[in-house]
Amino acid sequence: MGKSIAEEYELIQSATTATPSTTAGKQDDAAGRDTAKDGDSTGKRPTVLNDYPPCATYKENKLTGLRITSSLIRALYFKGEYREPCAKKVYHNYLLGDFKSPPTRPMQYGNYFESRCLGHGREGYKTEAPLLKNGRRPVAVERIDSQVHAFEMVAVNMGISTEFVQVKKFISIDMGDRFEGMKMVLEGVADIITPVHIKGFDYDLAGIDLKLAGDRDNTHGEYCWGSPQFLDPIQLVIYSYLFKIPFAYLIFDYKAQDMGYRFIPVATMAMEADLPDDFKLLARQREADLMAVVKNTIEQIVMWDSEGYPVTANSMNCERCPMNPVNNLGGTCEDAYLPQLT
C-alpha cells in the first residue's frame, strides 16, 4: 500500500512551510542574520524595504555569514558565466537587503498568479492584482485569472496537491579552513511539494516550481521556455539537491491568444535512476557545476567585502538600480551611470 503525501512528507521533515503566522515578517536565523554592516554600534540593521531577509550577516563590520540562494547566484552568474555585476548593487539588493529594485509589471503579475494558485506567496504574503492608473484591472489580469482556473484543472489531472506550499529548506555549507568562523547555508523555497503522476514524471513526492510567463513558447533571452535546453536550471538543481526529490517547472502564460502551459522536468541526481544515459551524465555535471558556482559566489562576495563593495557602473547595472539617484528610490550612489546626451 502506498504512503500518503503526509507520510512521504516526513522524508523532508527538516523543512518548514512559510505561512503568515509562522514566518511572515520574521528573520530566518539559518545564517545568523542578526546584524548588518551599516548598522549602528548596537548592531541594529537599517529598515528593510523588501519582504525577503538579507543574504549576509555582518558583525562589527565583519562578514560572518552568507545565505546562498538561486537569486543571489543568478545576480552574479548565468549558466556559470560571470555577469560583471555591480558589487554595491548586490550588497544593497541581496546581502544587506536595505534597498531592492522595484518589481516590474510582469513580476507583479507573477506574484499575483502565485498567490491565487497557492493561497499566498513567499514569506506568506498575498499579492493583489496590479491595477492601471485609472484604477481598473488590466486585460492581462483577466487572462491570468483564467489561467488560475487552468492551473486548478491541470493540478487535478497531474495528481498535484497544494497541501504543502512555499516549503523552505537549508543545509550548512562547509568551505574548509579558508572561511573558518563564517556560517554559510544553501537555501531554497519550493513552491509545491506534492505527488505528481503523469507519463515520464511519476513520483509519490516531487517539487513543482510554478511560473507565469508572457509567452510559454518564447525562445529568446534567459527565460526561453520554448527552448528549455538553453535555460539556466540552477534554481531547480539547488532545490533538488536540498530536498533530494525530482523537480519540474510548471509554466503558464497569459498571451492574448492560445494560452496554455508547459511542464519541464529538470534532470538532476534525485531522478538519476529514471534518466537515459546521456541525461544521467547531464545530471552529474549539473551537480558538479552547482558546487563550483556556490564556491565561486562565496569567494566573489568575500573578495568584494575586502574591497568595500566597489561600483561597476554601466547602463545595464544602473538602469533599475535603487541606489541610482535618477530612479528616485532613495539611493545616493555618486558613481551611478547617467544617461548621456547626444
ABEGO torsion letter per residue (X at the ends): XBBBAAAAAAAAAABBBBBAAAABGBBBAAAGBABBAABBAAGBBBBBABABBBABBBBGGBBABBBBBAAAAAAABBGGBBAGBBAAAAAAAAAAGABBBBBBAAAAAAAAAAAAAAGBBBGGBBBBBBBBAAGBBBAAAAAAAAAAAAAAAAAAAAGBBAABBGBBBBBBBBAEAAABGBBBBBBBBBABBBBBBBBGBBBABBBBBBBBBABAABABEABBAABAAABBAAAAAAAAAAAGBBBBBBBBBABABGBBBBBBBBBBAAAAAABBAAAAAAAAAAAAAAAAAAAAAAAAAAAAAAAGGBBBBBAAAAAABAABAAAGAGBABAABBBBBBX
